[in-house]
Amino acid sequence: MTDVEKFIQWIKESKKTVFFGGAGVSTESGLKDFRSKDGLYNEKYDFPPEEILSHHFFMDHTDEFYKFYRDKLNTKGFKANITHIVLAEMEERGLLSSVITQNIDGFHQEAGSKKVLELHGSIKRNTCMKCHKSYDEKIVFDNIDIPRCSCGGLIKPDVVLYEEGLDDDIVRKAIHEIATCDLLIIGGTSLNVYPAASFIHYFKGKHIVLINRDATPYDSICDLVIHDNIGNVFKEIKKQVIK
């Protein structure tokens, strides 16, 4: 039995399966990740990307923040890929309880997933810091200036920047999902981003399956590790499980 066959067997046997994903899920849509050798953090800017994507930089250098944000985080022209689509199909067939994602692109919902816990927020939502009116992504990406609300307030993307905490309710729900599932699928993440990576310590179920192109600090605690592009694995799930 191959590793992928074993994985598929566990999916079929599991009473509750949860998917925990990172940037590698969306890179196969054409988006760049952050930490790989070709990622955003290895590109050259006047300021390090980690600083640009921080709360203090957003407040102190809003114009520069939005120049980078529009240039690098706009998903226009990109769409959900095979992994997003198969996960949505698994949920529809009762084979997946939820998706927990570190991504902010909204591709899981675009593919049809209903129960998605976005640990780091979403570029699809934007909020006035003054009156709290909500806007979609067009207010940011279809604008060349700093986006302002009709009340004059500064509009901020609903993404978790450096120096900001995760949403307590989302964290609580994510931990509950991980703690109560039989099968935890971890995909497309280096597991180097905290506190999100630490959530897997709450797992009490039967199997953890890790699918990632490169090795991670948590390979040794997983029951099955598949070092491959996640899309290749989910193509097999599509063939053998989603018929």
N, C-alpha and C positions, 0 to 999 in steps of 0.2 A: 504494500500500500504506500503510495507517495504521500508526501507531506500535505499536498493540496487535497488529496482524497480523504486523508484523516481529518483535515479541517472541515471538509464538507460533511463528513459523517457526524462530527460534533455539532455542526449547525442543525442538522436534522434531529439529533437527539436532545438538544437543549430546550429547556422549558422557558428560559428567559435569556436572550442574547442582547448585549449592548455593544455598540461601536464607539470607540474613542479615537478621534482622528486629528491629524495635524496638516501642515502645509503640503506634504507629499501627496495628499489626496487631490489637491487642486493644481499642482504643477503639471499634471498630465492634461489639464485644460489649456496650458500655455502660460499660466501665471508663474512668476518667479517666487521662490521661497525666500527666507531670510538668511538662514545660516549655512547653506551649502556653499561650495566653492564658487558657484555661479550666482549665489543669492545676493539680495540687496545689501547685506551687511559687508560684502566684499567689493562693492562699487565705491567709487571715489566721489565724495561731496565736500562742500566747504565745512560741513558739520557731520559728525558720525550719524548714521541713520537712527541709532538708539537714542541720540540726543534730540534729533528732529521729532521723533515720535514720543516725546515725553510731555508731561503736563506743563512743566515750566516753560518749555520751548513754545508750545502752543499758545500760552498766555503772553509770552514776552516777544515772540517773533512769529506772530500769526500769519503774516504774509508768506514768509519762507516755509512755514509748516504746510500751508495749502499748496504751494508750488510743488513740493515733494509729494504730498498726498495725492494730488491730481495726476501727477506724472507716473507714480508707481503703484497706486492702489485702485485705479479705475479699472473695472472689469468689463467695460463696454467692448464688444467684439469677442468676448470669451463666453463660454457656456459650460454647463455641467457635463461631466464625462461619464464613462462607463461605471466607475465606482459609485458616484452619486446616484446614478440611475438604478443600479442593482440594489443598493441599500434601501432606496425608496420602494422598490418592488418587494424586497424582503419584508419591510414593515407592513406593506399592504397584504401580504400573505401570512402575517402573524409570525414570521420568523425573526423579527427584530423588534425589540422593545423601544429603543431610543438611539439617537445619535448625539454624542457629546463631541463638540468640535472646538478647536482652538482657532479655526479660520473665521474670517470676517466677511467673506465674499457672498454669502447667501445662496451658494450653489446647491446645498442640500434641499432647501425649500423649493428652489427652482426645479429640481428634479422630481419633487413630489413628496419628500419626507415631511411628516406632520409633527412628530415629536423630536425637536432639535433643541439642544441646550447649547447656546453660544457663549462659551466662557469669556471670550474677548470682545463680545459685541458684534456689530454689523455695520458695514458701510451703507446699508440700505436705509438706516434710520439716522436722523439728525435732529437735534433739539436746540431751540433757542435757550441760551443760558439765562435770559432775563424773564421771559414769560412762559417758557417751557412748551411753546408751540412745536408740533412735530412736522418734519419735512422728509421727503424721500431723497434719494441720492442726486437727483437732478439739480437741486439747489446748490450742490457743491461742484459737480462735474460739468454742468452746463454753464458755469459762471467763471469768469476770469478774475473776479475780484474776491475779496474776503466776503463770504456769504453772510448776509444780514437778514434778520427777521423783519416782518412788516412793522414790528414795534421798535425796530432799531437795534435790537439786541444781537450779540454775536452768536452765530450758529456753530455748534460743535458736533462732530460726528459721534455717534453712540458706539465708539470703540474704546477699549481699555488701553490707555496710553501708559507708558512707563511712569512710575510714581503714583499710579492710581490703583485702587483695590478692585478685586473682582466683585461682581454682584452677589451679595450673600444668599439670596434666594436661588440663583442659578447654581451656586456652589453646593448648597444643601441638596438640591434635586440631583445634581450630577453624582455626588457622593452616595446618595441613596440608590441611584440606578446601578452604580458599580458594586455596591455592597450587597445587592439583592439579586444579582444575575448569576446564571450558571456558567455562561460563556462570555468572556470579555475579549473582543477583537480590538487590538490596537493597530492602527494603520497610518503610515505616512507621517510619522513623527519621530524626531530625534530623542524625545523625552528629556530634553534639556531645559525646558521652560517651566519655571516654578511660579506659583504653587501647583499648576495644573498637573505636572508629571507625578507629583506626590499622591494624587488621588488614587492611583492604582493600588496603593497599599491597603485600601479599604476593601479590596476584593476578597471574598470568602468562598467563591464558587468552585467549580470543577476545573475549568481550563482557561488559561490565558494564551491567546494566539497573537503573535507580533508579526506584522508584515511591514517591512521597511527595507529600502534599498541598501542602507548602511547599518552597521552594528550600532547598538544603543547601550547605555549604562544598565539597562534592565533586561538584556537578553537572557541572562542566567536564571532569572526567576520565572521565565515563561515556559509553558509546557510545549510550545511549538513556535519556532522562529523561521520565518520565510524571508530570505534576503532577495527580494525581487521588486520590480515596480508593482505597486498595488493594483494597477489596472489589469495587469496580466492575470493576477489571481482572481479578480472579480469577473473577468471574462469567463473563467472556468466555472465559477459559481453560477453565472448566467446560463451556461450550457447545461449544467448538471442539476441545478436546484430550481432555477426560475424557468420553467418550461411553458 
